[in-house]
Amino acid sequence: QMQVVESGGGLVQPGGSLRLSCAASGFTASDNLMQWFRQVPGKEREPVVGLDAMDSMLHYRGFTGGRFTVSRDNAKNTVYLQMNSLKPEDTAVYYCSANIRGITLWGKGTPVTVSS
C-alpha cells in the first residue's frame, strides 16, 4: 500500500527552525515528484516546495526566499522540509504529497505553530 506519513511538526518560536519528515512507503520517493503543501484554516492548501525525480528543487510563488528547502534521503525513502527563520504566519498544517504517474497521494499532515 502506497502512503506518505508526515512527522516533526510542533511549536516553535519566531525565528526558529524546524525540520519536517515525510516517510514514503509502497513506492520509491526518488522516482516521483514529492511536494510539500501547507494549509491554514479557512484558506486553500498552497504548494511550498517540491523535489522532482531529477533532484530539481521547485520553489513555488511566495516561497522563493530560501527559508524553505526540501531534501531527500533515498536510503530512508524519506523527504524532508527544512524551515528556517519561521514567522507566526507560517503557522499551518503541512502536508506531504507524492505525484505517482498522475495520481496524487496525500499524507494526513503535521501541524506547525510558530508562536512565542
N, C-alpha and C positions, 0 to 999 in steps of 0.2 A: 504494500500500500504506500503510495506516494504521499508525503506530508512534509511540511516545514513547521518547526516549533521555535518560537522566539523566546528569548530569556534575557535577563540583565537589566530590565527596567527598574526604576525606583525613584527615590527622592534625591535630588542633587541641588546644591546651592548655585545661585547665579555665578557664572564664570567658571564653573566646574566642568568636568569631563565625565563621560560615560561611554561604555562600550556595550553594545547590544550584540547578541548572538542569534544566528538563525541556523538551526541544525536541520539539514535535509536528510530524508530517508526515502528509499524506494526509487531514487533516481540520482544521477550524478550532477551536482550543482555546477561543476565547471563546464558542463556541456550545454548549459542553458542560461538564459538571461535571468539574473537574480536582481530583484529590486527591493528597496525599502520605501515604504509609504508612511505617512502619518495622518492622523485624523483627530481633530478637535471636535467635541460635541457640538452638533448643530451646523457643522461645516462639512464640505466634501473631503473625501480622502485625497491627499495630494502626494505625488511622487517626490521623493527626496533625492535619491541617488541610486544608480544601478551599476551592475558589473556584468558585461556580456561574456560570451564564450571565448572571445578573442582577448579577454583581460582588459578591455577598454572600460574606463570608468565613465559613467554617464551622469552628468550633473544637470538637474532639472531647474526650471525657472524658479528663482528665489533662493536657490541653494548653490550658487556658484562662488560663494565667498571662501570656500575651503574649510569651513567649520565642520562639514560632514564628509567623511570619506568611507569608502567601502573596501573591504579586503576579503580574501578567501583563504581558507586552509583546506587544501584538497585532501590531505590525509584524514582530516576530520569531517570532510564533506560539510563544512560549516562556513557561512558567510557572516561577516561582522560589519557593524556600523559604528564607527568611531565618531563621537560627537564632542566637540570642544567649544570652549567659551560659551557655554549654554546660557540661554536667556529665558526669562519667565514665559515668553511667547513660544518657546519650544515645547512647552507642556502639551502633551498629546499621547495618544496611543499609537505606538509604532508597529507597523506590520511588515512582515517579510513576504515577498511573493516570488514565485518561480513561473516563468513562461515556458511551458513544455510543449513544443510542437503546436503552438497556438492556443493551448489551454493554460489558463492562469490558476495557479494553486496558491491559496492564501493560508497564512497562519492565523492564530487567534489574537495575536497582538500582545504587546507588553507595554504597560503604562509607564510614562516618564513624567515626573513632576519636577519642575525647576522652581524652587522657592527657598527663601531664607527663613 
